């Protein structure tokens, strides 16, 4: 009976260690720099620039997703409306 209890506890501890190691690896918040993507279909919103912006616009990948920081020009990039740019321009 004691042997089964020890076996059960050791398996439980092993399972906890495996789960905690996987979650620790999933929390990689490393920032990888990216070049700004070309946006030929971007629709400018005409909101003007940012005055006295201290840091330039930067693009990076974090947690597997591309992200941008310090956006200097506001735009919309349509992904499912092929004629959106034509409709927005008079």
C-alpha positions as CSV (number, residue, x, y, z in Angstrom):
1,X,0.0,0.0,0.0
2,X,2.8,2.4,0.9
3,X,4.6,1.6,-2.4
4,X,1.5,2.5,-4.4
5,X,1.1,5.8,-2.5
6,X,4.8,6.7,-3.2
7,X,4.3,5.8,-6.9
8,X,1.2,7.9,-7.1
9,X,2.9,10.9,-5.5
10,X,5.9,10.6,-7.7
11,X,3.7,10.5,-10.8
12,X,1.8,13.6,-9.6
13,X,5.0,15.5,-9.0
14,X,6.3,14.6,-12.4
15,X,3.1,15.7,-14.0
16,X,3.3,19.1,-12.2
17,X,6.9,19.6,-13.3
18,X,6.0,18.8,-16.9
19,X,3.1,21.2,-17.0
20,X,5.0,24.0,-15.3
21,X,7.9,23.6,-17.7
22,X,5.6,23.9,-20.8
23,X,3.9,27.0,-19.4
24,X,7.3,28.6,-18.6
25,X,8.4,28.0,-22.2
26,X,5.1,29.5,-23.6
27,X,5.7,32.8,-21.8
28,X,8.6,33.8,-24.1
29,X,8.1,37.6,-24.4
30,X,11.2,38.2,-26.4
31,X,10.9,41.0,-28.9
32,X,12.2,40.3,-32.4
33,X,12.6,43.3,-34.7
34,X,10.8,43.4,-38.1
35,X,11.0,45.6,-41.1
36,X,7.9,47.7,-41.6
37,X,5.7,45.8,-44.1
38,X,4.7,47.3,-47.4
39,X,1.1,48.4,-47.3
40,X,0.1,49.3,-50.8
41,X,-3.7,49.0,-50.0
42,X,-3.5,51.1,-46.9
43,X,-6.1,53.8,-46.6
44,X,-4.7,57.0,-45.0
45,X,-7.1,58.4,-42.3
46,X,-5.8,61.9,-42.6
47,X,-5.5,62.5,-38.9
48,X,-2.2,64.2,-39.2
49,X,1.2,63.3,-37.8
50,X,2.2,63.1,-34.2
51,X,3.9,66.3,-33.0
52,X,7.0,65.9,-30.8
53,X,7.1,62.1,-31.2
54,X,10.2,61.1,-29.4
55,X,10.5,57.5,-30.7
56,X,10.1,56.4,-34.3
57,X,7.6,53.9,-35.5
58,X,8.8,50.4,-34.9
59,X,7.6,46.9,-35.9
60,X,8.4,43.8,-34.0
61,X,7.3,40.2,-33.4
62,X,6.3,39.1,-29.9
63,X,4.5,35.9,-28.8
64,X,4.4,34.9,-32.5
65,X,2.4,38.0,-33.6
66,X,3.6,41.0,-35.6
67,X,3.1,44.3,-33.6
68,X,3.7,48.0,-34.1
69,X,4.7,50.7,-31.6
70,X,4.7,54.5,-31.9
71,X,2.5,54.7,-35.0
72,X,3.2,58.0,-36.8
73,X,0.5,57.9,-39.6
74,X,-2.9,56.4,-39.0
75,X,-4.1,54.1,-41.8
76,X,-6.6,51.2,-42.3
77,X,-5.5,48.2,-44.3
78,X,-8.4,46.2,-45.7
79,X,-8.0,42.5,-45.7
80,X,-11.3,41.3,-47.2
81,X,-12.7,44.3,-49.1
82,X,-10.7,44.4,-52.4
83,X,-12.4,47.7,-53.6
84,X,-12.2,49.5,-50.3
85,X,-9.4,51.8,-51.4
86,X,-11.2,52.8,-54.6
87,X,-14.4,53.6,-52.6
88,X,-12.5,55.7,-50.1
89,X,-10.9,57.9,-52.7
90,X,-13.1,60.4,-54.5
